[in-house]
Amino acid sequence: MTASSPLLRGLARLSLISQIAIGLVLAILLAWLSPDSARQFGFLGEIFVTGLRAAAPILVLVLVVAAIANQRLDQPTNMRPILLMYVYGTIGAALIGVVASFLFPSTLTLTQATTELAPPSGIVEVLKNLLFSAVTNPVRALLDANFIGILVWALGLGIAMRTGSDSTRAVWSDLAVGVSMIVRIIIRFAPIGIFGLVSFTLATTGFHVLKEYAHLLAVLIGSMLVVTFGLNPLMAYWKMRRNPYPMVFRVVRESAITAFFTRSSAANIPVNLELCKRMGLHEDTYSIAIPLGATVNMAGAAITISVMTLAAVNTLGIQVDLLTALLLCIVASVTACGAAGVAGGSLLLIPLACNMFGISDDIAMQVVAIGFIIGVLQDSFETALNSHTDVVFTAACDHAAQSGLPGGQALRADADDV
């Protein structure tokens, strides 16, 4: 007992990503050496997925209500050009994720039978499902994990609470902090849950599932790299009218690499602020744009939501037309802005996008669990993309303002009014 205590304390001091990696390796070894024993640990994965299912609906509700309710009505709108870049960049990233999913379709091994699923036949049925989900009873929405209904009620409550008293808005903020803390506790058990999920899945279905995970991870990371070295420089050139790659490479080197290892956009805010200062950007601009971007500029999250959702759609044999795919880009972009500030926060919003296609919460949460499995790399690349893009877009708009290019004068005038 005493000999194992230092080992347990050493494991506890490791980062969550290191613990997940260890759990993944142990699960593979157990499934390879003793499949019968590996099947016995499947309940650990079921408990973890059940915990996520329980927390996700209330998390979405309180986070959205708190964010909208506590937004100041007199908040300055001096970030119009940068905000537009954030919006265009997030939607563009979601579109790249969708295109990559069509070009290199991914499928997943799910443990639940799906023969009773009735997929929508086209965009009209998708829109009809969205409307009926949106007008549902809020209590029923929480019970059924109807994320579309939850989001609509959260938006309505948040807007209504903006005119409420300070104490009422503070209550919602405290609720958001409390629920986020509960989610963090659940996610701390991810190494154990992933150990159970992977060991049971490998022992039951075989090791070909690892090929599925590698393919899905390649689509995700490939899409993020296309955004990093393709879409972002293109948008920066559109704003700056000059070669953006020297600036992009510098930001990737000094911001993205740090965010890759910290896996937290919030933790990378001081790094980005210092980088903007060294780049000579307007302080009144980047002091607002960088913290704002850490909240709403979520290109990596949009890719994760769209790719993982389409992987579930492909697995279930649901046909997706062009208009439905475009609608998914919008839904993924909007939901990405509400990603929780916890490890794997974007994964918890996948069920919301899955609701578009009539995919049940049970199946969607299995997709979320797979996201945690590949999150050893996925979440690091996602955070790196989310965080460094804030600096790229802020720098592009600031350079446009200094050069007197179209759209830049508005940014400079707004910044001077802060």
Long-range contacts (C-beta under 8 A, 24 or more apart in sequence): 16-187, 16-188, 16-190, 16-191, 16-343, 17-263, 17-343, 17-375, 17-376, 17-379, 17-380, 19-190, 19-191, 20-190, 20-191, 20-194, 20-372, 20-373, 20-375, 20-376, 21-376, 22-191, 23-190, 23-191, 23-192, 23-194, 23-195, 23-198, 24-194, 24-195, 24-198, 24-373, 24-376, 26-195, 26-199, 27-194, 27-195, 27-196, 27-197, 27-198, 27-199, 27-202, 28-198, 28-199, 28-202, 28-210, 30-199, 30-203, 31-198, 31-199, 31-202, 31-203, 31-207, 32-202, 32-207, 35-202, 35-203, 36-203, 38-199, 38-200, 38-202, 38-203, 39-199, 39-200, 39-203, 39-204, 41-195, 41-196, 41-199, 41-200, 42-196, 42-197, 42-199, 42-200, 42-204, 43-196, 44-192, 44-193, 44-195, 44-196, 44-197, 45-193, 45-194, 45-195, 45-196, 45-197, 45-198, 45-200, 45-201, 45-369, 46-196, 47-193, 47-196, 48-186, 48-189, 48-190, 48-192, 48-193, 48-194, 48-196, 48-197, 48-369, 49-193, 49-197, 49-365, 49-366, 49-368, 49-369, 51-186, 51-189, 51-193, 52-186, 52-348, 52-365, 52-368, 52-369, 53-145, 53-361, 53-362, 53-365, 55-179, 55-182, 55-183, 55-186, 55-348, 56-145, 56-147, 56-348, 56-351, 56-365, 56-368, 57-141, 57-142, 57-145, 57-147, 57-150, 58-142, 58-179, 59-179, 59-180, 59-183, 59-340, 59-348, 60-147, 60-150, 60-151, 60-154, 60-338, 60-348, 60-349, 60-352, 61-142, 61-150, 61-153, 61-154, 62-154, 62-172, 62-175, 62-176, 62-179, 63-154, 63-176, 63-179, 63-180, 63-338, 63-340, 64-151, 64-154, 64-155, 64-158, 64-338, 65-154, 65-157, 65-158, 65-161, 65-172, 65-176, 66-158, 66-169, 66-172, 66-173, 66-175, 66-176, 67-158, 67-176, 67-295, 67-338, 68-154, 68-155, 68-158, 68-159, 68-161, 68-162, 69-157, 69-158, 69-161, 69-162, 69-164, 69-168, 69-169, 69-172, 69-173, 70-169, 70-172, 70-173, 71-162, 73-162, 76-288, 76-414, 76-417, 76-418, 77-414, 78-288, 78-411, 78-414, 78-415, 78-417, 78-418, 79-285, 79-288, 79-289, 79-292, 79-411, 79-414, 80-410, 80-411, 80-414, 81-239, 81-397, 81-400, 81-407, 81-408, 81-410, 81-411, 82-285, 82-289, 82-292, 82-293, 82-393, 82-394, 82-397, 82-411, 83-292, 83-296, 85-235, 85-239, 85-393, 85-396, 85-397, 86-292, 86-293, 86-296, 86-297, 86-393, 87-333, 88-235, 89-227, 89-231, 89-232, 89-235, 89-297, 89-299, 89-389, 89-393, 90-297, 90-298, 90-299, 90-302, 90-333, 90-336, 90-337, 91-302, 91-329, 91-330, 91-333, 92-227, 92-231, 92-235, 92-299, 93-223, 93-224, 93-227, 93-231, 93-299, 93-300, 93-302, 93-303, 93-333, 93-385, 94-302, 94-303, 94-305, 94-306, 94-328, 94-329, 94-330, 94-332, 94-333, 94-336, 95-326, 95-329, 96-223, 96-226, 96-227, 96-231, 96-303, 97-220, 97-223, 97-302, 97-303, 97-304, 97-305, 97-306, 97-307, 97-310, 97-332, 98-306, 98-307, 98-310, 98-325, 98-328, 98-329, 100-219, 100-222, 100-223, 100-226, 100-307, 101-219, 101-306, 101-307, 101-310, 101-311, 101-314, 102-310, 102-325, 104-215, 104-218, 104-219, 104-222, 105-310, 105-311, 105-314, 106-212, 106-215, 106-216, 106-219, 106-307, 106-310, 106-311, 106-314, 107-212, 107-311, 107-314, 107-315, 108-212, 108-216, 108-311, 108-312, 108-315, 108-366, 108-367, 108-370, 109-201, 109-205, 109-209, 109-212, 110-315, 110-363, 110-366, 110-367, 111-200, 111-201, 111-204, 111-366, 112-362, 112-363, 112-366, 114-315, 114-316, 114-363, 117-316, 117-358, 117-359, 117-360, 117-363, 118-358, 119-316, 119-317, 119-318, 119-319, 119-357, 119-358, 120-318, 120-324, 120-356, 120-357, 120-358, 121-319, 122-321, 122-323, 122-324, 123-321, 123-323, 123-324, 123-327, 126-324, 126-327, 126-356, 126-357, 127-327, 129-355, 129-356, 129-358, 130-355, 130-356, 133-355, 144-361, 145-351, 145-361, 146-355, 147-349, 147-351, 147-352, 147-355, 148-352, 148-355, 148-356, 150-352, 151-335, 151-338, 151-352, 180-340, 180-341, 180-342, 183-340, 183-342, 183-348, 184-342, 187-342, 187-343, 187-344, 187-372, 190-344, 190-372, 193-369, 193-372, 194-369, 194-372, 194-373, 197-369, 197-373, 198-373, 213-370, 213-373, 213-374, 216-307, 216-308, 216-311, 216-370, 216-374, 217-374, 217-377, 217-378, 219-307, 220-303, 220-304, 220-307, 220-374, 220-378, 220-381, 220-382, 221-377, 221-378, 221-381, 223-303, 223-307, 224-299, 224-300, 224-303, 224-381, 224-382, 224-384, 224-385, 227-299, 227-300, 227-303, 227-385, 227-389, 228-252, 228-256, 228-385, 228-388, 228-389, 232-389, 232-392, 232-393, 235-393, 235-396, 236-392, 236-393, 236-395, 236-396, 239-396, 239-397, 239-399, 239-400, 239-405, 239-407, 239-408, 240-396, 240-399, 240-400, 240-403, 240-405, 241-400, 241-403, 241-405, 244-392, 244-396, 247-279, 247-392, 247-395, 247-396, 247-399, 248-392, 250-279, 251-275, 251-388, 251-391, 251-392, 251-395, 252-388, 255-387, 255-388, 255-391, 256-384, 256-385, 256-387, 256-388, 257-384, 259-383, 259-384, 259-386, 259-387, 259-388, 260-380, 260-381, 260-383, 260-384, 261-380, 262-383, 263-343, 263-379, 263-380, 263-383, 264-341, 264-343, 264-383, 265-294, 265-341, 265-383, 265-386, 265-387, 265-390, 266-294, 266-341, 268-294, 268-383, 268-387, 269-294, 272-387, 272-388, 272-390, 272-391, 275-391, 276-391, 276-394, 276-395, 279-391, 279-395, 281-394, 281-395, 281-398, 282-398, 282-401, 282-412, 282-415, 284-415, 284-416, 284-418, 285-394, 285-397, 285-398, 285-401, 285-411, 285-415, 286-394, 286-398, 288-418, 289-390, 289-393, 289-394, 289-397, 290-390, 290-391, 290-394, 293-389, 293-390, 293-393, 293-394, 294-386, 294-387, 294-390, 295-337, 296-337, 297-386, 297-389, 297-390, 297-393, 298-336, 298-337, 298-339, 298-346, 298-386, 299-336, 299-385, 299-386, 299-389, 300-346, 300-381, 300-382, 300-383, 300-384, 300-385, 300-386, 301-336, 301-339, 301-345, 301-346, 301-349, 301-382, 301-386, 302-329, 302-332, 302-333, 302-336, 303-382, 303-385, 304-346, 304-347, 304-350, 304-371, 304-378, 304-382, 305-332, 305-335, 305-336, 305-346, 305-349, 305-350, 305-353, 306-332, 306-353, 308-347, 308-350, 308-367, 308-368, 308-370, 308-371, 309-350, 309-353, 309-354, 309-356, 309-357, 309-367, 311-367, 312-350, 312-354, 312-357, 312-359, 312-363, 312-364, 312-367, 313-357, 313-359, 316-357, 316-359, 316-363, 318-357, 318-359, 320-357, 324-356, 327-356, 328-353, 328-356, 331-356, 343-375, 343-379, 344-371, 344-372, 344-375, 344-379, 346-382, 347-371, 347-372, 347-375
